[in-house]
Amino acid sequence: MKNTIILLSLIILVSCKETSKEAQELKNGEATEQKVTTVEPVKKKPLSPHTSAMAMVGDAHIHIDYSSPGVRDRIIFGGLLAYDQIWQAGAHMATWIETNKDLQIDGKTLPKGKYGFFTIPSKDNWIIIFNSNWEQHGKDEYDEKNDVLRFKVTPKISEEIKEHLEYKVTKTTDNSGTISLSWEKVLVEFPFEVK
């Protein structure tokens, strides 16, 4: 029994010396461990973030997909965007609208489907356009012959500036609603009914 205690004491003593030696080496800088820290670069916010608006109106699911440019102290309508010129109603890729049900807009039927959404802004009225070519960059491939529906609306002018382009689909009754876009000082909206 005595021999076992002596043996255990020796083992403990030797391991303590080894631990002490390692601690001394660390203190003297012989065995140092380096930690490498990487810093993630700060991601810049996009100037025209990609976003969407959607709602259920009756049985219709309406989805609008767009990039939302900012005003950034610019004159937008009649400035950055010339009047009486086609506009993809957003930034980058053309804005698109999808509905899983036929809609009645301006007394006409917009069949269920996915459409490029374009406008032609002017001071007194805007032309709203649903085009069968929904997947295109900007207005580069826009062709009037692919228009499925066109109609005019009167813009509302506000004194307050809406910094980023925003679309809304708003339910007004069980079977009807409005689609609106607002940017800078302009609000354009039109009603629809689910067929």
ROMARRO-818351 format. One line per 4 residues: number of its first residue (from 0); for each residue y, z, x of C-alpha. Coordinates in pm, 1 decimal, decimal comma, padded with zeros to 6 digits. Layout:
N
NUM = Y Z X | ...
REM end
This chain:
195
0 = 00000,0 00000,0 00000,0 | 00233,3 00087,8 00286,0 | 00163,7 -00249,5 00444,2 | 00253,1 -00430,2 00124,7
4 = 00587,6 -00248,7 00099,8 | 00666,0 -00324,0 00463,2 | 00574,4 -00690,3 00412,8 | 00795,3 -00718,7 00104,5
8 = 01082,5 -00550,2 00285,9 | 01054,1 -00798,4 00572,6 | 01053,0 -01095,9 00333,7 | 01363,7 -00963,4 00155,2
12 = 01539,4 -00896,7 00486,2 | 01464,3 -01245,3 00621,6 | 01583,1 -01416,1 00299,1 | 01904,2 -01209,4 00302,1
16 = 01971,5 -01321,9 00660,1 | 01912,6 -01688,5 00561,2 | 02150,6 -01652,3 00265,7 | 02406,3 -01485,8 00490,4
20 = 02369,9 -01765,6 00749,8 | 02426,2 -02034,2 00477,0 | 02730,3 -01845,8 00353,1 | 02867,8 -01828,0 00709,3
24 = 02813,0 -02203,6 00759,2 | 02999,2 -02275,0 00433,9 | 03278,7 -02047,4 00548,0 | 03302,8 -02225,5 00883,4
28 = 03300,9 -02565,9 00711,9 | 02972,8 -02683,4 00864,8 | 02804,0 -02749,0 00529,2 | 03068,4 -02845,4 00280,5
32 = 03022,0 -03021,2 -00048,6 | 03286,8 -03265,9 -00165,6 | 03371,7 -03313,8 -00528,1 | 03499,7 -03655,2 -00628,0
36 = 03720,6 -03663,8 -00934,0 | 03802,0 -03993,4 -01097,6 | 04104,6 -04029,0 -01318,0 | 04078,0 -04265,6 -01612,1
40 = 04375,2 -04498,0 -01631,4 | 04598,1 -04434,2 -01930,4 | 04520,3 -04700,0 -02188,7 | 04825,6 -04879,2 -02314,9
44 = 04861,3 -04894,0 -02692,3 | 04835,8 -05251,3 -02819,3 | 05164,6 -05397,2 -02941,0 | 04990,7 -05545,3 -03246,9
48 = 04695,4 -05318,3 -03330,8 | 04407,9 -05465,4 -03529,7 | 04371,9 -05298,1 -03869,2 | 04265,7 -05354,8 -04228,4
52 = 04339,3 -05263,3 -04588,9 | 04084,2 -05250,7 -04867,8 | 04025,6 -05120,8 -05217,3 | 03789,7 -05138,1 -05511,3
56 = 03953,3 -05268,8 -05826,3 | 03705,1 -05287,1 -06112,3 | 03396,5 -05448,9 -05960,6 | 03598,3 -05630,1 -05694,9
60 = 03600,2 -05516,3 -05333,5 | 03909,9 -05662,7 -05170,3 | 03938,8 -05649,9 -04791,6 | 04235,1 -05764,7 -04578,1
64 = 04191,7 -05790,8 -04199,6 | 04499,0 -05837,6 -03977,7 | 04682,5 -05751,7 -03658,0 | 04996,1 -05545,5 -03717,0
68 = 05292,8 -05647,7 -03499,1 | 05593,3 -05419,4 -03454,9 | 05961,1 -05492,6 -03511,5 | 06061,6 -05350,0 -03170,2
72 = 06437,6 -05395,0 -03232,7 | 06403,4 -05764,5 -03318,9 | 06521,1 -05968,1 -03615,7 | 06192,1 -06081,9 -03765,3
76 = 06251,4 -06305,0 -04067,0 | 06499,4 -06579,0 -03987,9 | 06478,7 -06473,5 -03620,6 | 06140,2 -06430,2 -03450,0
80 = 05981,5 -06606,8 -03750,1 | 06186,5 -06906,0 -03857,5 | 06242,8 -06953,4 -04228,4 | 06050,2 -07229,0 -04404,4
84 = 05775,2 -07237,6 -04137,7 | 05407,8 -07152,0 -04183,6 | 05314,2 -06801,2 -04060,9 | 04964,2 -06653,6 -04022,8
88 = 05093,9 -06333,4 -04186,8 | 05004,8 -06116,6 -03886,9 | 04962,4 -06145,4 -03510,8 | 04697,6 -06319,1 -03300,1
92 = 04415,1 -06436,3 -03528,6 | 04506,9 -06547,9 -03878,2 | 04503,2 -06271,0 -04138,5 | 04208,0 -06304,1 -04376,6
96 = 04135,5 -06174,8 -04723,6 | 03789,6 -06141,1 -04874,7 | 03692,8 -06070,7 -05235,7 | 03344,3 -06042,3 -05381,7
100 = 03470,6 -06133,7 -05732,9 | 03688,4 -06413,6 -05869,0 | 04053,6 -06310,5 -05899,8 | 04322,1 -06438,5 -06135,8
104 = 04648,8 -06482,2 -05941,8 | 04960,6 -06656,1 -06073,7 | 04760,5 -06795,0 -06368,4 | 04506,9 -06958,2 -06134,0
108 = 04156,5 -06859,9 -06023,1 | 04086,2 -06760,7 -05665,3 | 03705,5 -06791,1 -05638,5 | 03519,9 -06508,2 -05465,3
112 = 03506,0 -06567,4 -05090,5 | 03690,4 -06527,3 -04762,3 | 04027,5 -06694,4 -04701,1 | 04290,9 -06736,2 -04433,9
116 = 04609,6 -06577,0 -04566,8 | 04932,1 -06757,3 -04478,2 | 05291,4 -06744,3 -04595,8 | 05601,3 -06955,2 -04568,0
120 = 05890,4 -06704,9 -04567,1 | 06241,4 -06799,2 -04675,6 | 06546,9 -06602,4 -04786,6 | 06502,9 -06656,4 -05160,8
124 = 06125,9 -06691,4 -05205,1 | 05800,8 -06691,4 -05015,1 | 05508,6 -06925,3 -05057,6 | 05177,9 -06738,3 -05054,0
128 = 04876,9 -06939,8 -04937,5 | 04500,7 -06880,8 -04951,6 | 04332,6 -07129,7 -04716,4 | 03958,5 -07200,8 -04684,3
132 = 03979,0 -07188,8 -04301,7 | 03983,4 -06811,9 -04251,1 | 03873,7 -06796,7 -03887,2 | 04145,4 -06942,9 -03669,5
136 = 04387,2 -06835,1 -03399,3 | 04733,4 -06794,6 -03546,2 | 04835,1 -07105,3 -03734,2 | 04704,2 -07348,6 -03470,0
140 = 04438,8 -07500,8 -03697,0 | 04620,6 -07456,6 -04027,4 | 04587,6 -07762,6 -04250,2 | 04747,8 -07776,8 -04593,8
144 = 04454,6 -07982,3 -04727,8 | 04238,7 -07665,6 -04696,7 | 04468,4 -07465,3 -04927,2 | 04275,4 -07319,0 -05219,2
148 = 04573,0 -07149,8 -05388,3 | 04952,3 -07160,4 -05341,2 | 05228,5 -06989,0 -05535,9 | 05580,1 -06848,7 -05491,9
152 = 05700,9 -06489,5 -05498,6 | 06043,9 -06333,4 -05464,3 | 06075,9 -06090,5 -05172,7 | 06228,7 -05745,3 -05216,6
156 = 06474,8 -05638,5 -04946,6 | 06505,1 -05276,8 -04835,3 | 06762,0 -05099,2 -04619,9 | 06485,2 -04910,6 -04439,0
160 = 06288,9 -05078,0 -04162,4 | 05908,9 -05086,9 -04176,3 | 05823,1 -05087,8 -03803,9 | 05470,0 -05231,4 -03828,6
164 = 05338,4 -05497,1 -04064,9 | 05137,7 -05326,3 -04338,9 | 04916,7 -05462,7 -04614,9 | 04814,9 -05265,9 -04922,1
168 = 04571,3 -05331,4 -05205,4 | 04674,8 -05108,9 -05495,8 | 04479,1 -05055,2 -05816,4 | 04714,7 -05059,0 -06119,6
172 = 04457,9 -05058,7 -06404,6 | 04079,1 -05060,7 -06425,8 | 04076,1 -05437,3 -06382,3 | 04403,2 -05527,3 -06207,5
176 = 04610,8 -05446,9 -05902,4 | 04865,2 -05569,9 -05651,9 | 04845,2 -05701,2 -05298,0 | 05150,9 -05636,6 -05084,2
180 = 05276,9 -05687,4 -04734,2 | 05579,3 -05513,6 -04589,2 | 05745,2 -05557,1 -04252,7 | 06096,9 -05516,5 -04118,2
184 = 06311,8 -05494,8 -04435,0 | 06095,0 -05720,4 -04652,3 | 05834,8 -05633,0 -04915,8 | 05633,0 -05910,5 -05077,4
188 = 05381,3 -05829,4 -05348,5 | 05191,1 -06009,3 -05620,4 | 04962,1 -05897,2 -05903,8 | 04600,6 -06000,4 -05959,3
192 = 04330,0 -05946,5 -06219,7 | 03957,6 -05927,7 -06162,1 | 03777,5 -06198,1 -06364,1
REM end
